[in-house]
Amino acid sequence: MIGRTPRIGVRRAPAQDRTWELVPNVSLRYVFLSPHLDDAVLSCGNLLLALGPAADVTVCTMFTEQSPPHTASARAYLRQCGAGSAPELYARRRAEDAGVLGAVGAEHVHAGFDDALFRKRSGALATRLARLLPEVGHVYPTYRLHVAAGRVRRSDRHVVRAVTELVERLVAPGPTVLVAPLGVGRHVDHVLVRDVAAHVGGDVLYYADLPYALRQGPDPAFVAEHRLAPVAVPVSGHGKTPLIAGYRTQVEALFPAGVPPLEDLLHVPAESLTVIEEGPA
């Protein structure tokens, strides 16, 4: 919580593999930080449904744009999505996101920063060289070696500052619960947003990033430093599966066999937890 009490309410989980379940509090103000145009729903769709239109919820997606020239990794991503062009794809993705979030009663903010695959280095020389070889002018020229390495590069410092300033403006109106990525999978955009949330401070709910969290765990050093405890969000009915299906440009590439039942798993600073209701014995 950024500001004063209340804290994060939990109850004992009936499932033996979970210690705590979140008790969503619709009286609080929530700002979800989503690196890309689906991340908040993929990882926190059950929480968004539990909060519903009764809560004051804003989902701010940071990296919602692209710009040419495109690297080989960016072109491969466009082919994977079956996109005719990058501007067309990102316009469709923004429309999908607005539609899905509107359906759960959440406000949306599209920050307009370039996705890591499309992010450019500043400077006239880099711009000129990029016309000959796009990789030279990019901050993260390849997916595997750069985007997925989880290291925010020095040439991205202006983006870190801009994202930080935006988050500070979003929480300025008053006590706010930040819901931010945990950085599972080490996608650099997720790590950047995670670190900004930790810098802004308060009681941040960190979500295990899906689909990466199906195969990988969180950074143990970050979990230990922030004394994070796992907290599950109960699933009701079909849960977030129908919401995820709303991201039509992405869902087939992410889940070629169909969207499986997915829970939300949050990680919360232990000192922020307050037991407000005991679960079944």
Buried (B, 14 or more C-beta within 10 A) or exposed (E): BBBEEBBBBBBBBEEEEBBBBBBBBEEBBBBBBBBBBBBBBBBBBBBBBBBEEEBBBBBBBBBBBBEEBBBEBBBBBBEEBEBEEBEEBBEBBBEBBBEBBEBBBBEBBBBEBBBBBBBBBEEEEBBEBBEEEBBBBBBBBBBEEBBBBBEBBEBBEEBBEBBBEBBEEBBEEEBBBBBBBBBBBBBBBBBBBBBBBBEBEBBBBBBBBBBBBEEEEBBEEBBEEBEBBBBBBBBEEEBBBBBBBBBEBBBBEEBEEEBEEBBBBBBBBEEBBEEEEEBEE
